[in-house]
C-alpha cells in the first residue's frame, strides 16, 4: 500500500524474462521456482480496491455503495469480480481468543456480513493484512494497534475463510528481513490459506519500505500475484527507478523484462490502477489501462466508482482489452523492440492471434511500426482490430500507427496461417469465469479422439528455455482427464511446470492435467507451460500422443 512518508530509493535488480531491444536479444535467466497451483487467479484478477482513493477513510456503508455501483455501472458484467477492503478495517485489538475483528465503529455489522453482502451481488470479497506485527497504516502511526499476522498465520487464515474472504492482499510493510525471510513468511500464509480448503487469491507486496525484492525472484511459488514495484501514484512519470512513488511509465519500465514469470495463477502485479482519478490526460489513462492489460497485470480499479465519467467508463469497460487481459494462456506481452521512445510489445493469445501494443513513451506524436513476422506470425494476409475503435483493417504484414505522445495503440492481429479470425466484439462481454475446482480426472482416461498440439518456445538462454503447450480438442466429444506424451532430444530435462504435473523417464515426458483444466470440450483447449534445461541443439518435439492417441502438430 502507499506509504505515508517518503521511502528510500534503491536500485532495482531485474531478473527473468526475454527482453528484445532494438532488434537485439538480451536474455535474462529465470529462477526455477515451483508454481503455486491453488486453482484460483488463472487469469489476472479484476476488481476494485479502496486504498488509492480513500486510504484509511473507509466504512461498511462506503464499501456497500462501491459494491452496488460495480453492479449498476456494468463493471461486474464485463468481468470485474473482487471488492477489496484495504488497510484500516480492523479493530486495533484482537478478541480474547486472539482473533481478528472488524472495527466496531467502521464495520458495525461485522466482516462476515460485509462478505455476505458482496457475495449476494455476484461479486467476491477481498481484504487486507500484513505478515509482520503491524499493517502499513499501523507502522506509520496513522492507525492504532498492532494486528499483523505474525505468529498467527493459520488462525488468521481460518478467520478469513470463515468470513467468506476470496482474496487476500498481504503487504510486507517493514524494512526488516532478508528476501529469504520474506519467502518463508509469505509461505506461512500461503499454507494457512490452503489448509482452510477455501479458494483464496493471495496477492503479496514485498516492497513496502523494504528493499525492492519484487523484481528479484519469481514469487509464483508463494502467491498468485506479486507487486513488481513500489506504490503507484497518479502521475505519468515520477522520475523513480523503483522508489516511492511510481508513475505509470516507471512501473512499465520495471515490469516489461519480467514477462517470463507470468502464467495462469501467477502474475506480475503493477499495482492498483489510477484510471479515473485525474492527474493524467485521457491519452495517458488509456495507455495505463492498455499496458496493464497486455502485460497481464491484475486489473484492480482504484477510483471512486460512484462518480465515473463517460471517459473513465469507456476505458475501464473496454471489452477488447479485457479480452486480451483475460486470455486463457495467461501470458504477459514480451518486448519486440524499443529505441528509448517507441516500444513494441506482443502477447500471444490462445486462439493463435497476437495482441500488439505500439507504445509511445515520448511527448510528441510519432509513427511506430513492426511486422507480423516480428511478432511471431506467418502468412500473407492479416486482420488488425483496433482495441479502442473496434475497427478492422487488413495488411500483408506491416503493422503501423501514428501514436500520440504517451499514447498506446493496441491491435489484435489475426489471420495467420492456421489461425482463426476473431468474431468482432460490438458490446462488452463477460469473460467466462475459470472454475476453481473440477472433478478429478478418471483413473483410466477415455480415448482422446482427434487432437492438435501447439508447442512454442517463448524464451531461452544458454542452458535452458521456457515453453508453452496448447492441447486442442478437435473431436466431437469432451475429454475428461488427459495425459500428453512426447519425447525430447538433445538432453532437454524438465525442472518446473505449471498447469500440469509431469514425469520424465529418459527422453520421454508425460504431462498430466491439473485439477482446473482436466476437461477439454469439443473445440476447446487446455494450456500448460514449463521450464527446462537443455544441451545440444534445442530441437522441438515432432510427435505427441494424448491419452495414447497421436495428435496433429500445429
Secondary structure, DSSP 8 states (H G I E B T S, - for coil): ---SS----------SEEEEETTEEEEE----------S--SS--EEEESHHHHTT---HHHHHHHHHHHHHTTTGGGT--EEEE-SS-B-SS--TTS---B-TTT-TT-HHHHHHHHHHTT-EEEEEE-SSSS-HHHHTTSS------TT-HHHHHHHHHHHT--EEEEE---S-S-HHHHHHHHHHHHHHHHHHTS--EEEEE--SSS---GGGS-GGGT-SEEE-SS-B-SSS--S-SSSSSB-HHHHHHHHGGGGGG-BTTBEEE--S--TTSSSS-HHHHHHHHHHHHHTT--EEE-S-GGG--HHHHHHHT-HHHHHHHT-TT----EEEEE-SSEEEEEEE-TTS-EEEEEEE-SSS-EEEEEETTTTT--SS-EEEEETTT--EEEESSEEEEEE-TT-EEEEEEE--TT--------S--------S------SS-----SEEEEEEEEEEETTEEEEEEEEEE-SSS-EES-EEEEE--TT-EEEEEESEEEEEETTEEEEEE-GGG-EE-TT-EEEEEEEEE--S-------EEETTEEEEE-
